[in-house]
């Protein structure tokens, strides 16, 4: 016969098996995710490209009117965001420009006139 403590341990192990199964699956998924990120390598910082980002984004915005840069921010290690406005006649718009080593995204939004 099993001693009482052994029976309790066995019962606990059987009861915890489904819980541990989820933990193991979670740990495996986490390990796979970490391996995939590691394979991508470390992103190269582009802080030194902020002047080029400002220039490239201003040129892109200038296609829509007179561009004014409001802010240049290092959003991620490898992404700079430039915010500003564009004015053409009576219309005024804001822009957001994403820059890595070149312009990777550009968005214009209308600015409602103040009342």
Residue pairs with C-beta under 8 A, 6 or more apart in sequence:
2 10
43 76
43 77
43 78
44 77
44 78
45 77
45 78
46 53
46 77
46 78
46 79
46 80
46 99
46 100
46 101
47 74
47 80
49 80
49 99
49 101
50 72
50 74
50 80
52 99
53 72
53 80
53 82
53 97
53 99
54 69
54 72
54 82
56 97
56 99
56 102
56 103
57 69
57 82
57 84
57 95
57 97
57 99
57 103
57 106
58 67
58 69
58 82
58 84
60 95
60 97
60 103
60 106
61 67
61 84
61 86
61 95
61 97
61 106
61 108
62 86
64 86
64 88
64 93
64 95
64 108
65 86
65 87
65 88
65 89
65 91
65 93
66 86
66 87
66 88
67 84
67 85
67 86
67 95
68 84
68 85
68 86
68 87
69 82
69 83
69 84
70 83
70 84
70 85
71 82
71 83
71 84
72 80
72 81
72 82
72 83
73 80
73 81
73 82
73 83
74 80
75 81
75 98
78 100
79 98
79 99
79 100
79 104
80 98
80 99
80 100
81 96
81 97
81 98
81 99
82 95
82 96
82 97
82 99
83 94
83 95
83 96
83 97
84 94
84 95
84 97
85 92
85 93
85 94
85 95
85 111
86 92
86 93
86 94
86 95
86 108
87 93
91 110
92 110
92 111
92 113
93 108
93 109
93 110
93 111
94 108
94 109
94 111
95 106
95 107
95 108
95 109
96 105
96 106
96 107
96 109
97 103
97 105
97 106
97 107
98 104
98 105
98 106
